[in-house]
Amino acid sequence: MIAVIPKHLILFHKARRLCLLFGCIYMLVVAVGATPFAQAQLLFMHNLKRPFFTQYDMPEKYDLAPFKTHNVRIHTADNETLGAWFMFADPFYAVHKTHLLNISSPASIALSRDDYIRAALRAHPTILFLHGTTGTRAVRIRVQQYQAFASRVGANVLAPDYRGFADSTGTPSEAGLTIDTRAAWDWLRARGASPDSVLVVGSSLGTGVAVHCGAVVHERPRGVVLLSPFSKLETLLDTYYILGLMPLFAPLRTLPYLSGKSPFHASLATCFVKKFIVHRFDSLAKVVGLNAPVLIVHAEDDQDIPVWHAKVLFDAFLEKHLPPLPKITTGMVNASKGRAKGRFSALLQERAVRRKELVTAREMERVGKVEEFSKDRGDNKVVFMHTWWGAHDVGLLEGVQDYMVEMFEMTSPRRLGAETGICH
């Protein structure tokens, strides 16, 4: 007599084999991802040069006004060449538009263009915009940000593409992107921009670049703006969801060795995997060293990077002014009653009270809330702007742009024309 295996057992064994297969594939992907080459491809995605077949020397093709934006080349200290766009502030372009449109001789374009760039840098503040991962400076969402900065904020914009991105030479790396940002800063300085006229704005991955740039540029910029930042890359991986559905490291718990084990075992496996991360972008370790006013902006509805990353960065500035936390011991963790738990609770309460004394908080109607801290930082205040919406492109919110104008006093008091050095 032939034994009949129940259908539910057949399905169970198939599901088990499928899970095992998925676990093996996942570990293979993790192993490949541990190599520096694969990490660079996955993190920067620089070979995805959207929009495709871009004409970088024709910015007008990407919704920009004629001769308002110029394609420039920036040379780095390690002999790479970066492609970048320089956009004139709207007030400057409005005054000089006719003359910019009349430039026709190839021999005179380079000379005249550089003269106008120098004049614009003298007349208006400038935003050095550091974009996020993948794509190029011509991506529509980035172009919209340049346009907003030039019009609503009234600033010139320099938007470089990092090495390996767009038409820039080289291969991206954490150290390389820092060199690129320094080169962009030096390009502005060489053309007459004063340090206090340059506002460094980083978006997403660009926030890590902006923070690292602060460690190598020993001049005080007008300020640093971090749009949708992360605290450090390895922490971001803990909170990253595959296709927005499953935590990146969750499959580790499905592997045969770890299945049924405590979370501690899975945590050890996660830590082991993260040991192979090459590009760490540890903003948390360096952000407090920024010698400039800092504005941190993050949206509640950001599906790519949780808003608590921004809160962690803001709290880093506060930490040295709060009562220190003791090292957590096993006894404190296991204590359900007694003095240990009571002392720890009292300390947390004391920290909360002290934080309230240091931080000024206010609501921004229909935008979000703002927390400000400036203790012992002189005029280098730190502001955390927590918006209710804006998703991952929070810099497009006009409320954010208006706050940037207010905080960094972006309205230039200079009169255009006589003071630009341009004579027509």
N, C-alpha and C positions, 0 to 999 in steps of 0.2 A: 504494500500500500504506500503511495507517494504522499509524503507530508505536504500539506498546503500552508505556505507561510502567509500569515495575515497581511492584508494590504497595508495596514498602518505601519507594520514593521518594515515592509519594503520601502515605504516612503521615508521612514525614519533613517534607515541606513543610507538611502540616496542623499538625504539632506545632510547627514553627517559627512559623507564623502565630499559633497559639494562645499561644505564649510572648510574641510581640510584642504581641498584644492584651492579655495579662495585664500586661506591662510598662507599656503605655500607661494601663491602668486604674489600676495601682498609682501611677504618677506623678500621675494626676489626683487620686487620694485624698490623696497627699502634698501636692499644691498646695493642695487645699481645707483640709487639716490645718494648713497654714502660717498660716491666718487666725486671729486671736485668738478669734473666736467659736467656731470649730470646735475649737480647742485646749481651750477651757474645757469644752465638752461632752464631749470625749473623756477629758480628764484627771480632771475632778471627777465627771462623770456624775450631777450633782446633780438632774437632772430625773427620774431613775429613783427615785422616792420610795417605796422598799420599806420596810415592807409598805404596800400601797396602802390608801387611805382610812383612814389611821391616826387614832385619837382620842387626841391627845397629852395631853388633859386627863383621860384615863382610863388611867393606866399599869397599873392592875390587869388590864386586858384582855390585857396582854402578860406574864403570869405573875408579876407583882409583887404583894407583899402590900398589903392595904388601907391607904392613907394612909402607907405607908412611903416612897413616891416622890411628889414634888410637881412639877407642871408650872410652870415659872417663865419669866419674860421678862427678857432682858438687853438693855440699850440700849448701843450702841457710840458711839464718839466721832464717827463720821461719820453718825450718825442712822439706822442700821439697827437692827432689832429681831430678836434671836435667840431661838428656842425652846430650852429646855433642861430636863433633868430633874435634880432634886436628890434623892438617895437617902440616907436615914439609915443610919449604921453599924448592924449587927445588934445590938450590945450596947446602943446607945442606944434603938433601936426596942423591944427586949425590955422595957426599964424603963418606957418611956412609951407603949407600945402602947395600953393601955386608954384613956388620955386622948386620944390621937390619934384613936381610933375614935369617941369621944363628941363630937367637934367637929361640930356640925350647922348652926349659924347662919351663913349666908353673910357676915354682917357681922363675925363673930368669926373666921372661917376665915383671912382674910388676916393679921390681927393675930397670932393664935395660931400660925399656921404660921411666920411670920417669927420669932417668939420661939423656937419650937422649933429652927428652923434655926440661929439664933444660938447657942443652947445646945449643939447638936450640934457646931458648929464649935469651940466652946471645949473640949468634952470629948474630941474624937477628931481624929486627923489626917484630912485630906481629899485625895482623889484628883481632880485635874482631868483628865478623860479626853478625849483628842482623837482622834476616830475617823478611819478611812481614807476612801477614795473611795467614792462611790455610797451609796445607801440613807439611812436616817435613824437617829435614836437608838433607835428601836423595833425595829431588826433583831434577830432572836433571838440571833445569835452575840454581839452587843454587850450585850444584856440579860444574857446568861450571864456576861459579864465583870464587869458592874456587881455582879451577885449575888455573884460570887466575891470581889470587892474588899470588899464590905460585910460578908461573913460570914467568910471565911478570913483576909483581911487586916485586917478590923475597922476599915475606914475609911468615912467619908462619901464620896459620889461626886457630882460635878457633871459632867454629860454634855451639853455644848451642841451644837447643830447649827449649822454654819457658815452664813454668809449664802448664800441661794439653796437651801440644803438644807432638806428637811422644811417646817416652817411659818415658817422664818426669811425675812426680807425681803432684797432685794438680789441681786447676782450675784457668784459666787465669783471670787476672784483671789488670787494669792500675797500681795500686800500686804493685801488685805481679810481673809484668814484670820488674818493676824498681828494685825490690829486686833481681830478677834473674840476671839482668845485673850486679848489684853490686857483686853478688856471682861469676860471671864469671870473673870480674875484679880482685877480691880477689884471685881467683884460679891462675890466671897468676902471680900476685904479690907474692904469696906464693912460687912459683916455680922460683923466681928470675928475673922475667921481671921487668924492670924499667918503671916507668910511661911514660917517654918520648920515650919509644920504642913501645908503644901500640897505634895503630891507630884505633879509634872506627868508624865502618862503619855501618850505618843503611840504610835499603832499605824499601821504602813504609811505612808500619806500624812501621817498625824498626827505622825509623827516629824519630818518636815520642818517642820511647823507649830510643834512643840515647840521645835526648835532655833532657829527664827527668833524665837519668843517670848522666848527667853533674851536676845536682842539688844535687846529693847525694854522688858523688865521689869527694872528695875535694883534688884531685891530678890532676896535669896538664898532660893530655895525649899528645901524639905526635900531634894529631889533631882529628877532627871530620868530617866525610864525610856523607852528607845527600843525598841519591840517590832517586829521585822521591818523595820528601817530600810533606806533606800537612801542612797548617798553623795551623789548629785545626780541630778536628773531626766535630764539628757542622757546620763549614763553608764548609767542604768537602761534607756533606750531601746536602747542597744547590746546589752543582754543580754535584752531582752524578746522572747518568742516568740509569733508570731501563732497563736492557738488551741493554744499549747503545742507547735507542730510546727516552725515556721520562724522564724528570726531576723527581726526587723522590717525591718532594712536589707539583708537578703540579696538581695531582688529588684533592688537597684541594680546588681548585677553581671550581671543578665540583659539590661540595656538595650543597644541596638546600639552606642552610643558606648563603653560600658565593657566590653562583652563581649570577653574575650581580653586586656584590659589588665591591668596589674599591680594588686595590692591597694592600692597607693598612690593610684591613680586613683579607685578605689571609696571609699577613705578620704576623699579630697578632696570627693567628691560627698556623702558622709555628713555631713562637717563643714559643707558649704554648707547642707544641709537643716536641720541643727541650729541654724544662725544665726537661724532664724525662730522658735525656741522663745521663748514669751513668759514662761511661768511656769517658772523654773529650779529652785527649791527646792534650792539648793546648800548642803546641810548640811555638806559637807566643809570649806567655807570658814569656817564659823561655829561648828562644834561645840566646838572647843578653847577658845572664849571663854565657855563655860557656867560660871557661878560657882556650882557645886553638885556634889555627888556624882552620877555618871552611871552608870547600868546599861544596857548594850546587850545585848539578847537576840535571838537568831536561831536558827532551826531548820535542821538539815542538809537536811531534806526539804521545805523551802519551794520550791514550784514557781512562785511569782510573782516573788519577789525572791531572787536567789542569796545564799548566806550570806557570800560574800566582800565584799559591800557593808558588812556589819557589821565585818568584819576591817579594812577600809580606814579606817573611822571610828575604831576603837580604835587603830590604828597612828598616826593623825594626832596623838593625844596624846603618843605616844612620839617622834615624829620629831625634835623639837628636842634630845632627849637622846642621839641616835645620831650617829655620825660622818657628816657630810654626804656625799651622793653627788655625784660630779662631773658636769658636763654631758656627755652622751653625744655623742661625736664619731664621724664616719664611720670614722676610723682604728680606734677602739675596737670598733666594730661589725664591721669586716672582719677584725680581727686574729684569726688562728687560733692564733698562737704569739707569744711575745715578752713584753716587760715590761708593755705596756699591759694585756693580758689578765690577767697575773699580779697586777698591782697592783689591778685591779678585783675579782678573785676574793678577794684578801686583805682588801679593804675590806668586801666582802659578809660575809666570815667574821667580821670585827671587829664589824660591826653585829649579827650574830646572837649573838655572845658578849655584847655589851653589852645587847641586848634580854633575854637570859636573866637577866642580873643585875638588871634593872629590874622584870621581870614575875614575879609569883608565880602558878604554875599548879597546879591540882589537879583531880582527877576527881570528879564527882558520880555515884555509882553509880546506874545505870539512868536517869539524866537527861541527862548530858553532861559538859562540862568547863568550868572557870571560870578566866579569866585576870584578874589584878588588878594595877593600877598606881597608885601614889600619889606618886611622886617630885615634890617641889617644888609639890605641890598642897594641902599641909596635910591637912585632913580631907576634901577634895574628891577622894576616890579615884574611879578609873574601873574598871569591871568589865565584861568581855565574857563573857557566858554563852552558850556554844555548845551547844545541845541536840541530841540525836539525832533527836528527833521533835517534833511540834507543828504542823508545816506552817506556814501563814501566820497561824494564830491561836495563836501560841505562848504568849500571855498566859493561855490557859485551862489550861495545865499547872499542877497544884498545886505541883509542885517549883519552878516559877518564882515563884508567889505566895508560897510559904514563904521563898524567898530574898529577895524584896522586903521581907517582914516583918523578916527578920534584918538585912539591909543598912541599911534606913532606920529601924529600931527603931520599927515601926509600932504596937506594943502600947502603948496609952496608960496611964501610971501613975495617971491621975486617977480618983477614985471618982465614979461617976455619982450624981446626985441632988442633994446639997447643993452641989456645985461647978458644976453646970450653970446655976444661977440659976433653975431651974424649980421652982415650989412648987405642990403639988397639994392 
